[in-house]
Amino acid sequence: MIHPKLPKIWYGGDYNPEQWGPEEWKEDHRMFKLAGIDVVTINVFSWALNQPDEHTYDFAWLDETMDRLHADGIGVVLATSTAAHPAWMAKRHPDVTRVDFYGRKRKFGGRHNSCPNSPTYRKYSGLIAGKLAERYKDHPALLLWHVSNEYGGYCYCERCEAAFREWLQNRYRTLDAVNQAWNTRFWGHTFYDWDDIVLPSGLSEEGEGNVSAFQGISLDYRRFMSDSLLACYKIEAEAIREHSKDVPVTTNLMGTYPELNYFDWAKEMDVISWDNYPSLNTPVSETAMVHDLMRGLKDGMPFLLMEQTPSQQNWQAYNSLKRPGVMRLWSYQAVARGADTVMFFQMRRSIGACEKFHGAVIEHAGHEHTRVFREVAELGEELKRLGDRLLDARSDAKVAILYDWENRWAIELSSGPTVELQYVREVHKYYDALFKLGIQADMISVEADYSRYDIVIAPVMYMVKPGVAKKLEAFTAAGGTFVTTFFSGIVNENDRVTTGGYPGELRPLLGIWAEEIDALPAGQYNQIVMKEPFGELDGSYDCEMLFDLIHAEGAEVLAEYGSDFYQGMPALTVHAYGKGKAYYVATSPAPEFLRPFLAKLCADQGVKPLVERLPDGVEAARRVKEGRSFLFLLNHNADLAAVDIGSGKHRDLLSGQILSGTVELPGRGVLILEEV
């Protein structure tokens, strides 16, 4: 439970009363009650209003807002207002604005425009966070602290450069260690003094689109920038906790956002919250995967769906409306995968600037007689009836997929072997196969405890960090099934190649070695040819992109390549290791291969689908709590689907009906089933 004051699934979202006046406030509160809204996030972008100059703080409007919301029974997620610095700060303290990738100094404007290493920004953001906490720590409306907003964006100023050198000294201690880690004898890049080190930007080592001449430098700069922005969060969080020790602190993350290592951030957050903005054509399994990743950031702890749009977004190329029923469906998808809140951006649609066409609970029409509001109100009533039944329910998945931001950085910075390799896409291929099989998976860090799982999958584990190979060996030896893929075991944490044959440190576990990696352009294929049936796998399957040319050294060859000069070389192997097995998929296979392959591995480990024969377009997920199991079935099709839930009796928490056998799920319909 996030806060005992509101023991239900929170329902609400971002509210900007400072953009309106008393007439709108009165109408807002009336409509909030109609919609079942019980929590709002306020003060996200109000720094300029709260602090008109260096020495003046004015919280009168916020006092009135907090009191007014509480009087109407609405709880508050109170933001620190530091998501955009005031104009006076940029004018009087030039260090606060960023320098971009090309070395150009920014002026006041935009949103993510504060240098994370600016002493001015750090000083004043910490001060205002502390003043807010001191003022509102005992306010009865307060439920949660919200630091800044959607952290992101790098800075390339001289102050960041100096801070980067200091960060490197703390990490490596000596210049010799830096030169060794970055392999600086290449291209004569040896550093003789710490001041020789410059930022990897468009003025030095990098080009547009993650192009870098020195991946080690660029990789460390991404680590440094993630740490720098995290330091800003920590300054505010610590200032809050000095006064408000019992109210949790969070900031809103952005799924697979590439610039920050969210596993590091999660250690400093009391609860994870994130903003979910898929496109109309985003695969529903990809959204599910990111929900699961957010749940995995804090070891399976439920998270907050902090933002989603009730209707449409404003910043994509084509901002399609959510079709009738989709907002409800996607809200329950978040709940099914661990969300204990359903919240929107925004409560009332802005009348100016870049978000005036972003959807809202209260549209520009200004009344409740809209399709969007009706759907919001209907969902609000359902969440009220659910009460606290699902709060703090967890996943009981026996399959885990490893996800690593630093591995992603290293892959995307790599100069070869193909521009087609996208880490998130390859991870999603494996997740999607499990999703379509109805097998639940957790998304976990390489630092997590593997022992709770029967199967661990590490797609494209290019970077092997210290100790990880030994953890995987111990997991497999104890009876686990480990799966990894092409382009794995190549480098260490500094992007230095592990010599002696790929997959480097993973070689003893996998029982193979690779001598070359072939790359084919998009649209060209080889084949995975099974040597004999493996579960339902039999015959030949297309594979694409990268092709490891491997040799078995203890591993059994299950499939071979079907064409080209490496026809007959292993494409799929399994190595018995202790009580378990380690599989290597040497290329990127078609979905027609992955689904039966993973189905066979799950069957061998006794991991069963949540629902047998799950229809296409229907999602299954499960949360468990105090011995009770809640099975979610979500029909992402526009048409009715029939699902066999077995002979046991189940109560649908939304309708109260008792169901068994084959049930009919309406188009975009939802069932939450508890055994009775």
N, C-alpha and C positions, 0 to 999 in steps of 0.2 A: 504494500500500500504506500503510495507516494506521500500522502499526508492524511492522518486520521480525521481531519476536519471534513473531508469529502470522500467517504468510503464507497465509491462507485467509479465506473469508467467516466473520467472527466470529459466534458463536452463543451466546446467553445472555440476560442482562438484569439488571434491578434486584433486588438481594438485600439483605435487612435482617436479618443474623444477630443484631444487637443486640436484636431483638424475641424471640429464642429462647434456648435453652440448649444444653449439650453434646450431649444426646441427639439433638436435632433437627439440630445441625450435622453429626453423624456420618451421619445418614440423608440429609441434603441432599447431601453429597458423594458418597455411594453412588449416589443418583439422578441427580446431575449426570453422572456417568460413563455411566450407562445411556442418558441422553438425548443424549450428545455435546456437552454444554455445555462451552465452553472459555474463556468470559469472563463476568465479572459486574461490575455497577456497585454500589459500596458507598459508605456514608458520606454519603448524600444529605441525610438529615434528622437528623444526629447531633450538631449543634452543642451542644445541651444536655448531651449525654453527654461530649463532648470538652472542654467549657469550663464547668465548674459555677459559676464566678464570674469576676470581671474579671481576676484574676491567675493563676488555676490552669488548666493544661492537662493533660489526662490521656488519653494515646493508647495506654494499655496494651492495651485491648480491640482496638484497631485493629492494633497490632503483631501480636497473636496471630492476628487474622483474616487479615491479609496473608500471614503465614508459613504458616498452615494451608492457604489457597487455593493458594499457590505449591507447597507440598509435594504437592498433588494435581493439579498441572499445569494450574491454572486461572488465567488472566490477570485483571488488575483494571483497570477504569475507575474511577479514584479521584475521587470528588466532594469538594467543599470543605466540605460540610455546612452551607452558609449559606442554604439555601432557607427556613429558618424560624428566627428569632432566639430565644434562650433567654428564659425567664420573668424571670430576674434583670435582663436588659437592659432589658426594657420597664418594670420596676418602678423601677429606679434612674435610667433615662435616658428620660424621657417623649418626647424628640424622635424616638425610634426608631419609634413607631407612627404609622400614617397618619391623615389626616383624609379623610373620604369626600366624595363629590360634593355632599352636602348640608351640609357644614361640621361634621360630627359627628366628634369625636375618638374613634378606636378604642382599645379596651383590648387587653391581650394575648389572643391567640387566632387561630385560622385559620392560613393559610399565607402568602399574599401580603399581609403586614401590615407590612412594613418600608418606611419612607419612603426613597425613593432619594436624597434630598438630606440625609438625617440624617447629621451628622458622626459620631455614635456608630456607626451601622450601617457606614458606610464605613471607619471606623477598625478596628473589630473584625473585619469580614469580610476586610479586607486582611491583618490580622495573622495570622488563623488559616490563610488560604490560604498565606501565606509559611511558616508553621511546618510545615504539612503537606508543602509542597514540599521544604523543607530536610531533613525527616525521611525522606521516602520517595523522593527523587529517584533513588536508586541501587537501589531495591528490585527484585529480579528479576521480581516479578509485575506491576509497573506497566507499563501499555500506553498510557494516555490520561488526561488531566486533564479533569474534568467540573465546571465552575463553576456553583454554585447549581443552580437547576432551574426550567424553564419560566417565565422572567421574564414579568411582566405586571402590570397594574393601575396606576392612576394615584393620585397623592396630591394633596391640595388644602390643605396646611397653610401657615402663614405663612412657613415657611422655604422651601418650594417657590415661594411667591409672590415672595420676595426673589430667589431663584435665577433665576426666570423673567425678572425685570427685567434681571438681569445678562446672561442669555443674549440677550435682545433688544438690549442695548447692544452686545454683540459682533457680532450679526448686522446691525444697522441703523446703528449708530454714533450717530445723532442721533434725537431725538424727532420732528423734522420728517419724517424718512424713515419712521418708524413710522406717523405720522398719514397719510402719503401711501399707504403700503402697505395699511393697513387701511381707508382711505376714511372716516376718523373724522368728517368733516363731516356724514355721514349721522347723523341723530338727535342731533346736537350732542355727539358723543363725543370732541371734541378733547382731547388730553392736553397739559397744560402742564408737568408734572413726571413724572419716572419713577415716583414713588410714587403717581401717579394710576392707574397700571395695576394692575388686580386680575385674579385668575384667572378664566377663563371656567368657571363652575360653576353649580350650581343656585341659588346665591345672587346670580349676576350675569347673564351673557349666555346661559347654556345651559339647556335643559330635557332631559327624559329622551329617550333614543332619537336622539341626534345632532341635536337641535334647537338651533340657534344664531342669535342675532340678528346676530352679527358673525362671519362665517365666517373672516375673516382672523385674528382673535384665536384662535379655536378651532383653526384649522389650525396656527398656530404653537405653541399649547400642546401639541398632539399631537407635533409635531416635538421640542419641548423635553422632553417626558416620555420619548419614545423615546431621546433623547440622554442623559437623566438615568439611566435604567436601564442604558443601554449603558456609561455612566461607571462604574457599580458593577461591571459585568462586567470592564471594563478594569482596575480597581483590583486585583481578584483575579488576573486573568490576568498582569498585570505582576509581582505579588508571586510568582507561581509561576515565571515565566520568569527571575527573578533567580537562582533556584537550579536549575531544571530546564529547560535550554535545548533538549534534544533530544526531549522528549516532547510531542506535540501537545496543544493546549488547545481545548476546545469547550464549548458549553452547548446544551441541547436546546430546539429551536424547535418551533413548533406550526402549521406549514403556512401557511394564509392568515390566521392570527390577526391581528385588525385593529389592535391598539394599537401595534405596533412596526414600524418600517421595517427589515425583515430584510436588505435590500440594504446598508444602512449597517452592520448588525451583522456581516454576512459578511466585511467588510473586516478585522474584528478577530478572526475565528475561523480557526484553522488548518485545521479541517475542519468541514463542516456536519453537524449531527445533528438529527433531528426525531422527534416522537412522532405516530404515525399511528393515529387512532381513528375510522374511519368508522362510520356506523350501518349496520344491516343493509340499509337501502334507499338508502344513498348510491350514486349512479351510479358504476360502476367507472371510467368515464372521468374523473370528478371526482377520485377518488383518484389516478389516473394523472397528471392535470394537476398535482396538488400535489407528487407525487414529482418531476415534471419541474421545477417551480418551485424546489424545494429543490436540485436539481442545478444549476439556473441561477444560484443565488445566488453561486457561486464559479466562474462561467464554464465550467460543464460538468464540474467536478471531482466524482468520486464522493462520496457522502454516507453517513452512518450512519443506518440505521433504529434509533433508540435505544430506542423503546418501541412495542409493539403488545400487544394482549391475545391470549393463546393461546385464549381462549374467549369471555368476555363482559366488558362494561364494567359500571360500577356507577352512573354519574352521568347516564345518559340516561333519558328517560321510560320507555322500554321496552328493557330490556337483554337482547336476544335472544342466544342462543348462536350462535357460529359453527358452521354446519352442517359435518358431516364433509367434510374436504378443503378447506374454505375457508381455514383458517389457513395451510396449505401453499401454496395458490393465491395468497393475498394476500402471503405472504412472497416468493414468486418474482416477483410483480408489482413489488415494491419493488426486487428485484435487477435485474429487466429494465430498470428506469428509472434505475439508477445506484447502488443501495445496495450497499455492500461489507460490510454486517453484517445479521444478522437477530436482533433482540433483543426481549425481552418485558418488560412490567411485569405480573406480578412473578414471582419464583422460587417463593416459598412464600406462600400466601394468609394475610393477616393475620387475627388472631382478634378484633380489636376496632376500633372507630372506623369512619370513613366508607368505608374501602376493603376491608372484610372480605368484601364480595360482588363485588369485582373479581377477574376470573379470574387464574389462576396456573398455572405449570408443575406445581407440587405443590399439589394441592387440599387442602381440609380433611380429606379422607379420609386423607391422609398417606402414601399408598403409590403404587406405579407401575401399579396395576391399574385405570386409568381411561382413558376414550377420549382425553381431552386429552393425557395423558402419552404414550400410544402414538403419537399423531400427532406430538408433539414429538420423540420418539425417532427415528421414521422419517425426519423431516426432518433431524435431526442427522446421521444416517448418510449421507444424500444429500449434504449440504454437505461432509462429510468427504471423500467421493469426488470432489467437484468440485475440491477443493484450491484452487490459486491461479489456475486457468484464467481466471476472469472478473475478477480483481482489477485495478482501475484501467482497465477498459475504458470507452470513452466513447461518447457519442452522435455520429452523423454527420448529424443532421437538416439539411435545407435550408430549412425553414420555421421562423420564429420568431414568437412572440406576445409583445408588450410587456406587462409587468405593472408597476404602479407604486402603492406603498402611499399615497403622498401624493396622487396622483390619486384613489384610493379615498376617502381622508379628505374631500377637497374635494367629491366627488360626494355622499357620504352626509351631509355637513353642509349641502348646498345646500337652500335654501328653495324648492323647485320644481325642475323642472316636474311631477314625479310621485313619489309614494311607492313606486311599483312598480320604480323603477330601482335595481337592485342590481349593483354593478360586477362582483363575482366571478361572478355568474350570467351576465352578458353575455359575459365572457371565456370562461366555460365553454362557452357555445353554440358559439363558433368552434372551441374545442379539441375539443369533442365531435364536431363534423362531421368534422374531420380524423381523429380517433380511429376513427370508424366507417368511414372510407375506408381505414384502414390506413396513413396518412401520419404519420410521426413529426414532432413539433414540439418545439422548445426554448422554454422560458419564460424571458424575458430582461429585464434592466433597460433603461431608456431610455439608460443610460450605456454599454451594451455596444457591441461592434463589430458593426455590421449587415452588413458587407461579406462575411462568410462565408456569408450566406444568400441565397437566390433570392427569397424572399417574406417580407415582414415585415407582421404584422397588429397593429393597435392599436385594439382595441375601446374605444369610448367614451373617447377621448383628450381628455377635458374640459379638463385642465390641460396646457398646453404649456410646458415648462421652457426656460430660456435655452439656445439652441444646438441644441435638438432638431429644430426645423423645418428648419434648414440641414443637419443630419445626414441627415434623411429625404430632402431634396431631392438630396443627393449620392448617396445609396443608389439612388434611383430613376433619376436621370440616368445612372448607370453601368450601368443595365440591370435593376435590381431591380423587383419588383412590390410596391407598397405598398397596403394596404387599411386604411381606417378607417371609422368609422360615425357615425351620428347623435350629437348632443350632444358633438361634438369641436371642439377649437380655440376654446373659449369664453373661457377665462381664462388668466392667467399664473400663476407660482408663488405669488403672494400672493392668489389668488382674485379678482383684479381683471379685469373683462371687457375683452377686446381689442376696441375699437370699430372701426367701419367695415364691419361685416358678418361674421357667422360664416362659415367657421371660422377667422377671425383670421389667425394666422401661417401656417396651412396652406392658405390661400386660393390663393396662386400655384401650389402643388403640385397641388391638387385641381381647379383650374379651375372652381370653383363659388362662389356665395355664398348664404347662407341669411338670410331676413328674419324668419321666425317658427318656432316649434316647437309643434306641437299635441300634446296629451296626451289619451289615451282611457282610461277605467277598464278594469280587468281584465275580460276576456271580450268586449270590443268590438274589432273588427278593421277594417283597411282592406286593400287588395290591392296587391301589386307585380305589375304587368302588363308582361310582356316585349314590347318593340317588335318584336323578331324573335328567333329562336332564338339562344341563347348556350350552346354545348355542348349539354348535355341539358336546359338550362333553356328552357322554352317555355310560354306561357300565363300563368296567374295564380296567385299564391301569397299566402297570408295574411301579414299583418304586424300588429304590435301596439305598444302602449304609447306610444312617442314617434314623431313624424313631422315631420322637418325640411322646411320649405317652401323649396326651393332653386331657384336659377336657374343655368343653365349659362353660363359665360363662358370658353369654350375647351374644356370637357369635352364628350364625346359622351354623349348620353342613351341608356342601354340599356333602361331600364324606367321606367314612370310609375305614379303612384297611380291606383287604379281607382275610387275613390268619394269622396264628400264634396266640399266646395267647392274643394278643391285637386286634384280629379280631373284627370289629364293633366299635372300637374307632375312633375318628375323624382324618381324614387325610387332609381335606381341609375345612377351615372355612371362614366365612365372618362376619364382625361386623359393623353394622351401627354406624357411629360416626359423630355427627353433620349432616352436609349435605352430607358427603362422606361415603366411605366404606374402611375397612381395611381387607385384605385377608391374611391368613396364610397357607402356603403350608408346611405341617409337614414332608415332605420327599423329596427325589430327584427324580422327575418324568421323565418318558421317553419323548422324543420329541413329540410323538404322543399325549401326554396330553398337553404339554406346548403350542403348536401352537394354538389349538382351545381355550384353556383357555385364553391366552393373546388376541386372536382375539375377544373373547366375551367382555373382559374388555375394549378393545379399541372401539368396537362398542357401548358399553354402554356410553362411554364418547364422542362419535362422532369423534373419531380419525380414519381417513380413510387411507387405504394404498395409497402409491404414485401411484401404478398401480394395477388395479384389476387383479386377477389371474396371478400373476407373475410366469413365467415358472421356473422350477428348474434350478439352475445354472446361472440365470440372476439376477443381482443386480440393485436395484434402489436407488438413492440418490438425494437430492435436495438442492440447494443453492439459496438464495434469495438476491437481491440487488436492492435498490431504486425502490421497487414495481415490479421488474421483477423476474420471477422464472425460474430457469435453472434445468431441469430434466435430470439426468444422467442415462442412461441404459447401463449396461456393461455385455456382454455375456461371462461368464467364461467357457462355454462349447467350445469344439473344433468344434462342429457342429452348423449349423444355428438354430436360435430360433425365433419364432413368438411372438410378443408382441402387445397387444391391448392398444394403447395410448389414446383411446377415439375419439370422433367425432371432437373435436376442431383441428384447424390447428396449427402446430408447425414447426419452422425452426430449422434444424440441424445445429449447429454452425460450425461443421467440414466440411460438404459437401455443405451447403447452400440450400439443398433440403427442400421443404415444404412437411410435412408428416401429415397424420391423419389415424385414424382407426387402422387396423392391419399392423404392419411394420415388415419386416424381418431383423433380426440382425445377420450378419455373425458370424461364430465361432470366438471368441475372439474380436468381434467387439464392437464399442463404438458409442453411440449417445449422443449428448448434445442438448437438445430440449428447445427452448424458444417459448412461445405462441406468435402467430401473429394475 
